Amino acid sequence: MAVYKRTYTGYSGPTTVSWPRFFILTRYSFGRLFQSRFLVIFLAVCLFYPIGCAGFIYLSHNVKYLTMLRIPAGQLTQVDTRFFYYFCNVQGAMAYLLTALVGPSLISPDLVNGAMPLYFCRPFTRFQYVAGKMCVLLLLLSLVTWIPGLLLFIIESSVTGWDWGWDHFWIGSGLVVGLLVWDFVLSLIALATSAWVKWRIAAGALVLGLFFAGRGFGSAINSVLRTNNGSLIDLVETAHTIWASLLRYDSGTEMSVIDAWIVIGVTSGACVFLLSRRVKAFEVVR
Amino acid sequence: MADTAQVPVIELQGLGVRFGKRQILNDLNISLSGRMVGLLGPNGAGKSTLIQTLLGFCPVSSGTARVLGHDICADAKMVRSLVGYMPENDALIANMTAVSFVRMMGELSGLPSEAALERAHEVLFYVGLGEARYRKLGEYSLGMKQLAKLAQAIVHGPKLLILDEPSNGLDPPARQRMIRLIHEMKDSGEMHLLLCSHLLRDVEETCEEVLILKKGTIVHHANLEEERRANKRFVEIETSGNDEGLCDELERIGCDCATAGPGRYKMTLPAGFELKEIYRMAANRDLQLRRLNYRRDTLEDIFMKAMAD
C-alpha cells in the first residue's frame, strides 16, 4: 500500500522465523547505546590495555627492536599464565565498569514506560526478551574481554611458534571460558538490577556497590570471625579464583575452586529468579 | 491455521482465573462472533483480566478459551501472532521515534525488517501521525500517544484487534478521530475488534455485540443490532385533548398500553401492527398526537439493567 492511500489494509507478506527474533532487541538497543559519545570513548579506552599487551608481545619477540632499545631479552616479563591472569584482572575490571555504564539502561526504561505488554502480546517470549537484552551486554563485554584475550593468545602462538599454542591450549580455553563466565554473571547482575531499580543512576550505583560492598563485607567477616567464608560474598575474589584455576596460576587465593563455582551458580540463579519476577507482561496489584 | 471466517472470534468455556485466593473470573461461557464486540463492566469486573487472559498473560485456573479457533494455552504463540493489542495505560518507549518504535514492534511480530519499515510508515500515516513520525514518543501529547499505540497494534495486520480504553483521556475531536478509525477498520472487513471501554457512547456507536461483566461473571450478552430491531415494537405517544378511554381502546386492538403521565402513553405493539391504526384512532376521537416515537433501550439502559440484576 502506498503511503498516500490512507485506508487500512492487512499484511499478507512473509514472516520471519521465530527463534532469532530476540536479536531484534539487541539491534535496536545497540542503535540507542551508540548514540552516546561517552560510551564509544569508554569502549575505546577499554581496548588500550589489550593493544598495549599486543605491542608488548610483538616487541618481546623482536630482537631487532630490543637491541635498538637496549633492553636485554631476559629482563622482559614472560608471556605466560601470570601475564594472562593479569590480563583477565584488568579487562575484567573494565568489563565491570562497562556493565555499570550500559546495564541499567537496558530493562528499566521498558518497565518505566510500561512497554512490557507490548513485547509479550506478540509471539515473543520472556526468555527471548532477556536473551535479547543480555546479548547487548555479552557482545559488548566480549569485545573487551575474551575476544582480545584470545587474539593475544593467537599472537603469542604465532610469534613463539604454533607448538607453544598447542602445548598451552588450556591458556586459550581458560581465557575464553573464564572471561565468558565473568561476562555472563556481570550481564545477569546488571539485568536484574535494571529490572528492579527503575532509576538509571541508582541502578548503576547499585551494580558498582554490589562488588565493593561484597568485597568490603567479605574482608570484614574474614577478619572478625577469622574464617574464609566471607569470600563467599566477594564476587571479585570468586572471579580471581576461577581465572587462576582455569589458567593454572597460583594467585594465593584462599577460596576453593568448588566454592567459587557454587557462588557463581547461586548468584546466577538469584539473578534469574529476580528477572523472572519482574520481566512479565503485567503486575498484580495486591 | 483455523478458518477465521467460520470459527467464533472468542469462545470461552468455563473460563476461570484466580490470583492467589481471589477468584477474578468465574466460569465464563460465551461464544462471540461479531465483527466488533464491546466489553463492558464496572471497575473490578474483570474486563482487563479477561483481555490479559486471552493474550496469555494470566494463567487459566479452570476451563479454556479459544481465540479465532486457537486454544489460548496450547497455541498461545499462534494466538499472539493473530492479535493486536492496544493497552489502556501508557505503553511506549519514550526515547524512540514513532517510526522506529512501530517498526520494531512489527519486526517482533514477525515482519521482515524492510516490510516492517514500510508498514510502520503506512500505519503511522493511516492513524494520522505521518507528519510526526520522526519525533520521539516522549514528546507526544496524550492523544498522539494513543494513536501511536494503535499504530503498533495494527502494524502486523492482526485478525483480532483488542482495544483497551482507546479513547481514554482524549479531547472530543481526538475521540471522534479514534472512533472514526475504529469504524474504518471494522468496515475494512480485515479484522475483528474487541473494544473494552467505560464510555458507553463509544461502545454504542461502534459495536454490534456487547458482553457485560460484573464481579468476574457474565451478566449480560446482547446483540445490539437485534435488540434495536426488537425494540422497534416499543412506542411512546403524547396527546393533547380528551383522551379518556384511549388506553382501553388501544388494548382492544392488541397493544399492551400503560399511562406514563397526563396525555402520555407507552405501549408495546403486537406483531404486524401498523402505526396508521393509532393515527386513525386519534382522528376518530379528534385527538391531537403531539409526539410519537420509538422507545429504544439505550446501551445505558441495558447496562444499568444488567448491573441491577
Interface residues (C-beta under 8 A of the other chain):
Chain A: M1 V3 Y4 R6 T7 Y8 T9 G10 Y11 S12 G13 P14 T15 T16 S18 R21 I24 L25 Y28 G31 R32 P109 D110 V112 N113 G114 A115 M116 P117 L118 Y119 F120 C121 R122 P123 F124 K280 A281 F282 V284 R286
Chain B: F19 G20 Q52 L55 G56 F57 K77 M78 R80 S81 V83 G84 Y85 P87 N89 D90 A91 L92 I93 A94 N95 M96 S100 M104 M105 E107 L108 S109 G110 L111 P112 A115 R119 H121 E122 F125 Y126 G130 Q152 I154 V155 H156 G157 P158 K159 E184 M185 S188 E190 M191
